């Protein structure tokens, strides 16, 4: 089965099929992990201001670019418009802040991080008297998108896309935009296979990126600490995954990632562990058979980990769920 190291976006740009996720990685961890990631061959980095580590990422990028060990055009850097800035007047300023922190003159992909917007106060999202998150009811994706298009014209980003949008929101954007989104980043893994959204994106030439491709223990922990009921999913212990891993002499994580890549979907596993970081990139020397692909496809359980319910009150948003 075809498996591409790069996926071509609708503007012709090539995005490496495996990138490194950077959420839940504090500065000292991400600096070491990113340094190693670049050494072992990662060229795609997925960042966001809400991960609070863009300055650390920028320090590593500057070191590598200044020393000419890597050329800017060989890197694919994604960052995102954070929820509190989800309005046209904030887009350019927020992107420039990210570029400043990342020490770059442009990014390769700028994504609207979430379909919703929440006002910020004192460095945290605003809450009402019940502790529920305050949702901005005026978010207008079409108007925000027009400003996103301007970011491409200004040369601040090569491509634009969306993240966490649902089918209806994507369709509305497709029907009302000049530049079509080139990337949709969503939670996607063995137990949340997202067939409908992947089909919609393929039909519209939008590359899909899978976040939490290994099932993100980080989000599960976050939900539990927020007191939200959450099923733990341990994809790397699924018996079918273990059996296929044994057949190929690969790790369960490599099977989970290869299964995603063979669907022509990009994956951004996060690891700050040197051994696992290398393992996640080393998935090119084997192939899952059609039978293995279809037996894995039967394991969908519809378990979404990141539904933003760790923000109490989010379900009151008129367009929830995404
Ligand atoms: P660590 O950073 O200690 O490696 P996701 O990308 O789905 O959010 O998953 C990230 C989580 O999975 C992190 O807890 C990460 O921990 C862990 N992880 C990353 N790569 C592997 C791997 N190859 N095998 C097992 N766990 C992994």
Boltz pocket constraint, residues with backbone or C-beta under 6 A from the ligand:
constraints:
  - pocket:
      binder: B
      contacts: [[A, 21], [A, 211], [A, 212], [A, 213], [A, 214], [A, 215], [A, 216], [A, 217], [A, 218], [A, 236], [A, 251], [A, 253], [A, 254], [A, 268], [A, 269], [A, 270], [A, 271], [A, 272], [A, 273], [A, 276], [A, 277], [A, 279], [A, 280]]
      max_distance: 6.0
